[in-house]
Amino acid sequence: MSEDRISLLRDLTSSEDVNRATLKLITKADDVDINAEFLHGIIGLSTNPSARKATLALPRMSSWLLDGLVDVPPWLQLPVLARIMEADHIGGYEIEEIITP
């Protein structure tokens, strides 16, 4: 069943990078947050090993949190940072202000 969904998402997004992690992250999102931009952000996170590990540990995913996580450099994408961002509702452009010197 999940292979059918992966195939469908690959067709819809024109991306071969869709995998099981992508599906898991999408299921953590609210329906209202899921759009083309959100899907491409999730695909990007699920293809990066450190970002995938950081985000799969989260209980939920929102577009606001995703916007913040996408802006975090790959070497800084850690499960603890993702949990802090979710708990403190840090996302969007706020994370840029925090991590930019």
C-alpha positions in Angstrom: 0.0 0.0 0.0 2.7 2.5 0.9 4.6 1.7 -2.4 1.4 2.8 -4.3 1.4 6.1 -2.3 5.1 6.6 -2.9 4.6 6.1 -6.6 1.6 8.5 -6.7 3.6 11.2 -4.8 6.5 10.7 -7.2 4.2 11.3 -10.1 2.4 14.3 -8.5 5.6 16.0 -7.4 7.8 15.0 -10.4 10.4 13.9 -7.9 12.1 10.5 -7.5 13.2 11.5 -4.0 9.9 10.6 -2.4 10.5 7.7 0.0 8.9 6.1 3.1 10.2 8.9 5.3 8.4 11.4 3.1 5.2 9.5 3.7 5.7 9.4 7.5 6.4 13.1 7.7 3.3 13.9 5.6 1.1 11.8 7.9 2.3 14.1 10.8 0.9 17.2 9.1 -2.5 18.8 9.4 -4.5 18.6 6.2 -4.7 22.4 5.9 -0.8 22.6 5.8 -0.4 20.2 2.9 0.2 22.0 -0.4 2.8 21.8 -3.2 5.4 23.9 -1.3 4.9 21.9 1.8 5.4 18.6 -0.1 8.6 19.8 -1.7 9.9 21.0 1.7 9.1 17.6 3.2 10.8 15.8 0.3 13.9 17.9 0.8 14.0 17.1 4.5 13.4 13.4 4.0 16.4 13.1 1.6 18.8 14.7 4.0 19.8 12.0 6.6 20.3 14.4 9.6 17.1 16.3 8.8 15.2 13.1 8.3 16.3 11.9 11.7 15.5 15.2 13.4 12.0 15.4 11.9 10.9 11.8 12.2 11.3 12.2 16.0 8.6 14.9 16.0 5.0 14.0 16.9 3.6 16.5 14.4 4.7 18.6 11.4 3.3 22.0 10.5 4.1 24.3 7.6 5.4 26.9 10.1 7.8 24.4 11.6 8.8 23.1 8.2 9.6 26.7 7.0 12.0 27.0 10.0 13.6 23.6 9.6 14.3 24.2 5.9 16.2 27.3 6.8 18.4 25.5 9.3 21.8 24.4 7.9 22.1 20.6 7.4 24.9 20.3 10.0 22.6 21.9 12.6 19.5 19.8 11.9 19.4 17.7 15.1 16.4 16.0 16.8 16.9 18.2 19.9 16.7 21.4 17.9 13.6 20.2 16.0 11.9 19.4 19.4 12.9 22.8 20.8 11.5 24.5 17.7 8.3 22.6 18.0 7.9 23.1 21.7 8.7 26.8 21.6 6.7 27.4 18.4 9.8 28.6 16.6 9.5 28.5 12.8 9.2 30.5 9.7 11.7 33.3 9.6 12.3 33.3 13.4 14.9 30.6 13.2 17.0 32.7 10.7 17.1 35.5 13.3 18.3 33.0 15.9 21.0 31.3 14.0 22.3 34.2 11.9 25.3 35.9 13.4 
